[in-house]
């Protein structure tokens, strides 16, 4: 699932942490990294509010219920 125009990384990472299953970011070269551990690090170290956002992020979401959590965030972004 791809997200475009994430302007509030703090809220995005908080939503990622609410997911029960694994969430992985897929890099341009096809490698995957654990986005939940990255989100935890960024939030715990106070870096998320300083981030300006990102134009695109490609995710692999393990649990269908977690897709709903992140999809609702995407819908809120477009409102």
C-alpha positions as CSV (number, residue, x, y, z in Angstrom):
1,X,0.0,0.0,0.0
2,X,1.4,3.4,-1.0
3,X,0.8,6.6,0.8
4,X,1.4,10.0,-0.9
5,X,1.8,13.4,0.7
6,X,2.3,12.5,4.3
7,X,2.5,16.0,5.8
8,X,2.2,15.0,9.5
9,X,4.8,12.3,10.2
10,X,4.1,12.5,14.0
11,X,0.5,11.4,13.6
12,X,1.4,8.9,10.8
13,X,4.0,7.2,13.1
14,X,1.5,7.1,16.0
15,X,-1.0,5.3,13.8
16,X,1.7,2.8,12.7
17,X,2.3,2.1,16.4
18,X,-1.4,1.4,17.0
19,X,-1.2,-1.5,14.5
20,X,-0.9,-5.0,15.9
21,X,0.9,-6.7,13.1
22,X,4.1,-6.0,11.3
23,X,4.4,-2.9,9.1
24,X,7.4,-2.7,6.8
25,X,8.5,0.1,4.5
26,X,9.7,-1.1,1.1
27,X,12.7,0.8,-0.1
28,X,13.4,1.7,-3.7
29,X,15.8,-1.2,-4.1
30,X,13.1,-3.6,-2.7
31,X,14.6,-4.1,0.8
32,X,12.2,-3.9,3.7
33,X,12.7,-2.2,7.1
34,X,10.5,-2.5,10.2
35,X,8.5,0.7,10.2
36,X,7.2,0.1,13.7
37,X,10.6,0.1,15.3
38,X,11.6,3.2,13.2
39,X,8.4,5.0,14.3
40,X,9.0,4.1,18.0
41,X,12.5,5.5,17.8
42,X,11.4,8.7,16.0
43,X,8.6,9.4,18.5
44,X,10.6,8.5,21.6
45,X,13.4,10.8,20.6
46,X,11.2,13.7,19.8
47,X,12.1,13.7,16.1
48,X,8.7,13.3,14.6
49,X,7.4,16.8,15.2
50,X,10.5,18.2,13.5
51,X,10.1,16.1,10.3
52,X,8.6,17.9,7.3
53,X,6.8,14.9,5.9
54,X,7.5,12.7,2.9
55,X,6.0,12.7,-0.5
56,X,5.6,8.9,-0.9
57,X,6.0,5.8,1.3
58,X,5.4,2.2,0.2
59,X,4.3,-0.2,2.9
60,X,3.8,-4.0,3.4
61,X,1.1,-4.4,6.0
62,X,0.7,-7.9,7.5
63,X,-2.7,-7.8,9.1
64,X,-5.9,-6.7,7.2
65,X,-7.2,-4.9,10.3
66,X,-4.1,-2.7,10.3
67,X,-4.8,-1.7,6.8
68,X,-8.0,-0.2,8.1
69,X,-6.1,1.9,10.7
70,X,-3.8,3.3,8.1
71,X,-6.4,3.7,5.4
72,X,-8.5,5.8,7.8
73,X,-5.4,8.0,8.3
74,X,-5.1,8.4,4.5
75,X,-8.8,9.4,4.3
76,X,-8.3,12.0,7.0
77,X,-5.3,13.4,5.1
78,X,-7.4,13.9,2.0
79,X,-10.2,15.6,3.9
